[in-house]
Amino acid sequence: MSENEIYSRAEKIVDEKIGFYHHLYSYIVVNVILAIVNIVFSPENWWFMWVSFFWGIGLVCHFIKTHIFIEKFDEKYRDKMIEKEMEKIRK
């Protein structure tokens, strides 16, 4: 692997991680604002919890993709899958 390829791969991983942290910060800020609005305007109904819950599921999926499976779906994996599909087509 050349230095340019290594740099490109590292850059992609870092961009993915930064994207996750932006998502996390947005989640925190928006949910705090929603909680405040909920408490002020309708304290008897905790509707912001549903938003937090479902958005949280998306955030957990983003975390798993970014920090756990990032290496599983790199360019080599993609190339292997293409080769496998080409073999199926040839048969």
N, C-alpha and C positions, 0 to 999 in steps of 0.2 A: 504494500500500500504506500503510495507516495505521500509526501508531506502535505500536498494540496488536498488529497483525499482525506487524510487524517484531520486536517484543519476543518474541512467542510463537514465531516461527520461530527466533530466536537462542537462546531458552531450550531449544527442542527439540534443536538442534544441540549445545549445551553439555551437556545431559543425556546425549545419545548418546556424546559424547567422555568424559565422566566415567564412564559405564557401561563403556566400553572399558578405561579405566585401572583400574577395579575388577577387571575380568576379568584384566587383565595382572598385577596384584598377586597375585590369587588363584593364577594359574598359577605364578608364581615361588615363592610360599610353599609351596604344596602340593607342587610338584615337588622343591623342596629337601628337604622332609620325607620324601617318598617315596624320594628318592635316599639319604638317610641310613638309612632303614629297610631299603632294599635292600642297601646296603653292609654294614650290621650283621648282618642275618639271612640273606641269601643272596647273598654277593658273587660267586659263580660264575655266577649268572644275572641279567643286567641287564634285568629286566622293567620297571623304571620308565621306561626309554627309550621303550617302546611307548606308555605313558600320555602322556609328554611329547610324543611325535610326533603322535599323533592329536588331543590337546588343542591342540597348536600349530597344526594345520591349522585348527581352529575359531577360534583366536585370530587367525590371519592373515585369515580370512574376516571376522571382526568388525572388524579394522583397516581392511580394504578398504571395507567397508560404511560405516564411521564416518568415515573420513578422505578417501576418494577418491570414493565414489559418493553421498555424503550429499545433494549438490545434484541429482543425477540423479532421485531419487525423492521430490521434495518435493511439496507440495500441487498446484502447477501441473501437474506431470507426471501426477499422479493425475487431476486434472480433465480433462486432455487425453485420457487413456485412457478415462475414462467417456464423454466426448463421442464418441470413436471407436467405442466399443461400442454406444452409442445409435444411431449412424448405421448400423451393421451390422444392428441389430435392425429399424430402420425399413425397410430394403430388402427 
